[in-house]
Amino acid sequence: MINADPDLVSNWLDTVPADRPVLIAGPTASGKSGLALALARAQGRQVVNADALQVYSCWRVLTARPTAAEEAMVPHRLYGHVGPDQDYSVGHWLREVAALLDKDPRPVIVGGTGLYFTALTSGLADIPPTPAAIRALADRRIAAEGAAALLVELDAATAARIDRLNPVRIQRAWEVQAATGRGLAAWQDDTGPPVLPLERAHALVLRPDPDWLGARIDQRFGYMIREGALEEVRAMLSQWAPNRPWARAIGAPELVAHLQGAMTLDVAVAAACTATRQYAKRQRTWMRNRLGHWPAISLP
C-alpha cells in the first residue's frame, strides 16, 4: 500500500474528534487507507471497509486491501469476508455496518464506493431481493446486447437519475424493475431513515489532482504485479465470469487477457492502468456531485 502523506496525516489527525465515527471517502490510490490506518492507530479505532470489491476473499493484492501486517496493527472489518460465489450488495454491507456500529460507535469507515456512504448517511430503500432467474436473464442480456439495451427499458425517472456509464448500476436498476414491477427511483424515493446521519459523523473526502493520482496509480499497479496480483488472477481463471461482481476488480480483465494469451504482460499492465485512471475519474465525478457537501482535502 502507498501510504498517506505524513504532513497530511499529522495535520488532519489534530482535527478529528475522538468520540465520533469517521468517514473517509476518495478515489482509488488516493491514500485514504493509509490515512484511516494512521487515525485508527492514533485513536484506538477499528477500520471498516467501504469498498465493494475489497469484500471479496479472492482479491487482496489486486484491490489493494490492507496487508496482513497492516491488519495486525488495528482491527479491520468487512475485508475479504465474501466468497466470489456469494451474493453481496449495498444492503448486505449496510446491515453489517449497522451491527458493527451497535457494538462500536466510533470506527473509521473508509473506501471508494460512494453508494455505500450515501446509503449509510442518507438511507437505503428496502428493495426485495432479486430472484436468481431474473439476475441470470440480466447477465445473459448484458453479455449479448450490452448495458444500453437494458437502459432503454428503464422507467423515465430511473433513467434520468442513473449513472449511464456504469453497467453494474444499469443492470441493478433493470433487475429491480423486472422483479418488482416498480422503478428503482420510486423505491429510492421511499427510503427510510439513515443508519448514520452525516451530522453524527466526522466526514472527509479526498480530492486528488488527476496527474498526481495518475502517477500513483501507475506506481501502485507495478507494486501489485510484484506482490502477486497476476497469481491471484491465475487462481481465479478456471471460474472466470466477467459479469459477476467479483470479476469487476479493476485490472482483472486485462490480466485475464494476458493469461489467455491475448496480450503481453506489458500491454496488459498499461491497459489496466488506463482502466484504473478511467475508474478514478468516474469516482471523482460521482463524489464531486454526490459528496460535494462533505469537508474535503485537496491532494497533493
N, C-alpha and C positions, 0 to 999 in steps of 0.2 A: 504493500500500500504506500502511496506517496503521501507523506504527512502534511498536515496543515502548516502554514507559515507560523513560525514561533512568535513573531510580534503580533500577528492577528490573534493567535490563541491567548496570549498574555493580556492584550487589551480587552478582548471580549469577555474573558473569564471574570474580570472585575465588575462587569455589568449584570451578571446573571444572579438573580435571587435564588437562594439555596432551597427555598421551600415550595417551589412551583415546578410542574413538569416543563420540560424544554422541548421545543420542536425545531429541528434543523432540516431545511429543505435546500436542494440545489441540484444542478445538473451533474451528470456523471463526470468523474475525475476532478471535481472542484475542490476536494479536500474536506468534505463535510464529515466523513467517517473519522478522520484524524481529529477534527475539532470535537466531535462527540466523545471520542475516547479520552481526550485531554480533560474535558469537562467532567466526565464520569469519574476519572481518577482523582481529580481535584476536590470533588464534592461528594464522593461516595455514592454515585448513582449507578443504575444499570442502564445498558444501552438496548434499545428496542428497534428492530428493523422496520423500515417503511419503504422497502424496495420490493416490487412484485417479482423480481427474478432471483433475488438473493434468498428467497424462501426455499428454493429447490435444492434437494440433497445432492444432485448430480453436479452442481456448479459451485465450486468455491473460488478457484483462480479466475475463471472466465468472467464472473460477475463481480470480482473484486470484493468478495466477502472478507471480513476481518480474518486474519490468520489465526492459527491455533494459539500462538504466543500472545496475540492481542486479546483473544477471548479469555485467556487465563488471567489477564490483568484486572478485569471487572466482569460481572455477569453480562452476557449477551443473550437476548431473547429473540425468537422468531427468525433465526437464521438457519437455513439448511434443514428445516424440520418437515418438509413436504416432499414426498416421493413424486417422481415425474408422472406416475400413473394416477395420482390423486387429483381430484378437482379442488381448486383453490381460487377464491375470488376476494374482492374487496370486503364482502360481507363476512367471510371467514376471518379475514385479518382483523376487521373491526371488533368482532366478538372476542377474539383472543386478546386484543389490546385492552378492551374493556375489563376483562378478567384480570389482566396484569395491573391495571390502574386501581382496581379494588384492593389489591394487596400492597401495591407500592405507588403512592400518588405523585412521585417525583422522578420518574425516569427521564432519560433523554431519548427522544424518538427521532430517528434520523433516516433519511432516504431521498430518493429521487422520483418516487411515484406520487405525483401531485394529487391524483384521485384519492389516495389513501388519506392525505392530510385534509382534503376538503370533506371527505366522509367523516373523519374524526371530529372536525371542528364545526361543520355545518349540518351534519346528519346524513343518513343514508336511507333511501327508500327501501321498504320491506317487500322486495320483489320475490315471488315464489321461485324455487329452483327450476332450472331449465331441464326438461326431460331429455334423457340421453338420445332418443331418436331425433329430436329437433336439433340438438347440438351436432349429431352426426350428419344430418342433412346440411346444416350450415357449413360444416367442414368441407363436404363434397362440393357445395356450390362455390365456396371461396376458391377452392383448388381449381375448379373447372372454369368459372366465369369471372373470378376476381371480386374484390370488395364493392366495386361500383355497381354490380348487378344487385347487391343487397341494399345498397344505399338508396337506389331509386324506389325501392319498395317501402321505405320508412315513411311514417306519417310526417306531415309538414313540420310540426313543432319539433320533433326529434331531429329531423334532417337539418333544420336551421340551427340547432344547438350543438350538434355533434362535431367532433374533430374529423373532418373529411379525409385527412391524410393518415388516419390511424385505423387500419383494417381490424384490429382487435376490438376497438370500440364500436365500429360499424357492425361487426358480427354479433357482438353482445346485444346491441340495440335490436337487431333483426330477430335474434333468438327470443328476447323478451316479448316483442310484438307477436311473434308466431306462437309462443307458448301461452300468452295471457289474453291476446286479442286487444291489448292496450299498449299505446306507445310508451317508450321509455321516459319521454319528457313528462307525460302525465303521472307516471309513478314518482318521478323525481319531485314534481310539484307537491306531492303528498308526503314529503319527507318529514319524519319525526324529529324530536329534539336531538342535538348532538351529544355524543359521549363526553367530549371535552370542548366546551365553548372556548373560542380563541382568547377571550378576555381572562380566562383562568390559567393560561399558559404563557410561557415566555418564548416567543417565536422569532425565528431568524430565517431569511432566505439569502443564499449566496448568489451574487450576480457577477460572474466572471467575464473578463474581456475575452471575446471569441478567439483572438490569436493566441493569447496566453493559454486558454483552455485547450486549443488545438494542439499546442506543443506538449502539454501534459498528457493528452490522450495518446499521442504517438509514443511518448515515453512509457506510459503505463502499459500499453499493449505489448511493447517489446519486453517489458518485465513479465507480463503474463505468459508469453511464449517461453521465456527462460524458466519460469516457475512451474510449467506443466499444463498450460491451457490446451495444447494440442493433444496431450494424453487424455485429458478429461473428455474432449470431444470424441476421441477414438473409442473410449469406453462406452459411449452412447450411440455409436454409429449403427449398431445392429438394430436399435429400436428408434432410429431417427424418424421423426414425424413432423414435418415443417409446420403443420397447422396447430400443433399442440402448444399450449402456453410456455412450457419449459424450453421448447426449441427456439423461442424468440430471443434468447440471450444474444446480445449484440456481439457479433463476431463468429457465432456458431455456424451460420450457413456458409460463410466464407471458408472456415476451416474444414467443414464437411466437404465442400467442393474440392479443396486441396487433397483430402484423404481419398476422395473418389477419383482422383487423377484429372480433374477438370482444370486445375490451375496450379502453378508453382506456389511454394510457401511464401516467397516474397510478394507475389501478386495477391495472394490471399490476405496477407497481413496488411498490405496497402489498402485493399478493398475494405477490410474490417475497420481500419482506422477512419476511412471515409464514412462508412456507415455509422460509426460511433459519433463522429462530428455532426452528422445529419440528425442523429437522435438527440444529441445535446442541444442542437438548435431548436428542435421541437420542444424539448423540456424548457429551455429558456423562454420561448414564446408563451408556452402554457403558463408558466409560473408568473411571467410578467402580467398576463391577462387575468389569471385567477388568484394569484397570491400577491398582487400588486400593493395590497394594503398592509402586508407584513413588513416589519423592520428588515432592512437589507444591509448587507456589506458588499461593496464593490471590490472585485479582485482583478489584477493584483493590487 
